[in-house]
């Protein structure tokens, strides 16, 4: 998200700093048998300068993600052998690589991730295996107008049939018809 008017930039930045922005993401990752429908992950995440991966470390949690398994499907030929799941990720914090670290720590690394569980070397310009993580929604009370704002992407993940689970999830119905909402 960005603002055109620099005079309002700080107000919108403060929304994120104060955790007053509701964000959801979609991800495709393995869904081994027995994967719970809803999981929560809280941990302390540290990103060290010069190290590509962030890591969970001991200490008070500073990162929290709610993870909901929306749908499971059997893999296509050439995909990993475990069934795949479409997940909705709802971070209440915003640590560097938080979603990727949490999914990996639960044994379900996001498809196409070139950092987790291990760093993969990708040739420059090679987009043949993109990270299957998509910002789905963004919602907040506008700090300038006071209006509720909701934004939802029109994009879909290449590794999942587009939009199928979105329409079926009663907890997150499409919001494009609501006032002050926008499809991106």
N, C-alpha and C positions, 0 to 999 in steps of 0.2 A: 504494500500500500504506500502511496506517496501523495503529497499535496502539491498543488500548483502555486499556492500563495505562501511564501516563506513566513509570513506573519503568523500563520496557523500551524506551522510545522511542529513546534514544541507541544502543542495541545494534543496532537495525534500521537506523537512519540510517547507522551506521558501515559496514554491509554495502555500501551504495551508494557511500559515499566511498572504500572500499577496493576497489571494482570486484569484489565477490564475489557479485554478482547476475547471473545469466544472463538476458537479455531477448531476446525476438524479437518482431518486428512484421510485419504483412502490409500491403502497399501495392499499389494499382493505379496504373500509370503507363504511358506509351507504351513500346512494345517494338519499336523500329525493327529492320528486317532486319539481322542481324549482331550483335545484342546478345548479349554473352557470357553463358553460363549462370551463371557465378560471377564476381563482380568484388569488388575490395577498394578502398576509398577511405580514404586518410589525408590529413589536412590540418590546418592551424591555423585555428580558427574564432574570430572575435571578434564579440561582440554589444555594440554601443555603446548607452549610455543615450539614450533619446529617438528611436532609429532602430528601425523595425519589423523590418527584415531583419538577420540575422546575415550575416557575409561571411567567405569564405576569404581569408587573408592570407599573405604570406611569413613563414616562420619554422618552427621545429620543430613537427611535427604534434602536436596535442593531442586529435585526434578520429579515431576509426577505426570503419569500418562494413564488414561483410561483406554483400554483396548477392547473393542467389540468385534467378534467374529460374525460377519454378516452372512456369509455364504461359503460353501465348500464345493469344490469340483475336482474331479480326477484329472491328473496331468495329461497334457497333450504329448504326442510322441516328441522326444528330444528334450522334454522338460524334466526337472528333478522327479524322483520316483515317489515322493510323498504327495498326498493330495494338496492342492493349493487352496488358500483361503483369501477372501476379500475381507479386509479389516478396516474398521473405522478407528482412527487414532484421535484422541481428544487430550491434548496436553494442557495442563493448567499452569505450566511454567514454560519457559523458553530457553533451555540450555542448548549449547552448541551440539548438534548431532543427536539430540535427545531421543527422537523417535527411532532413529537407526540403532542407537545404543540399547534402548529398552527392548526393541524387537529382537535384536541379536542376543541379549542376555536371557531372554525367554526361550531361546532355541529356535526362533522363527525369523531368521534374517530376511530382510526385504529383498525380493528378486532384483537383480541388476545392481546391487550395492557393490561398489568397487572398493569400499573401505572395511566393511564388516561382513563376515567375521575376520577376514584377512585382507590386506591391501592387495589389489590386483592392478597390474600395469595395463593401461588402456592406451592404444595408439591415438595420437592427436587426431581429432575429427572422426573417430570411430564411435558412432551412435547406435550400433547394432544391438546393444543390450542395455537400454536405459534403466535407470533406477525406477522401480514401480511404486513411486510415492507421489501423491498428488494433493495439493491444497484444495480441499473441497468447499469449505465455507469459512466466512469471516463475519462476525457480528459484533456490534458495539453501539453504545449510545454516542451519537455525534457530539463531540465536545463544543462545537461551535453553534449548531442549531438545536441540540437537545433531542433530535429525532433518532429513533431506533433504525439502524442500518444493518442490512443483511446482504451479503454477496455470496453467490454460489457459482462455481465453475461450470462451464459446458463441456469441458474436456473430459476424457476418459483415459483409463490406463490401457496400454497396448496389450497387456497380458490378461485382461479380463473383458468379457462381453460388456459393451458399453451400457451404462446406466441401469442394467437389470436390477441390481440389488438396491439402488437408490430409491426406485419407485416402490419397492417392497418393504422398506424399512419404515414403519409407522412413527418411529421416534424422530426421524429426520426427513419429513416429506419435502419435495421440491418447493422452494419458496419464491420462485420468480413472480408469481402473481400477487404476492403480498405488497402492500405499499412500502415504499422506501427500500425495495430490494432490487438486486441487479444480478443478471447472469453475465458471467465473464467468459 
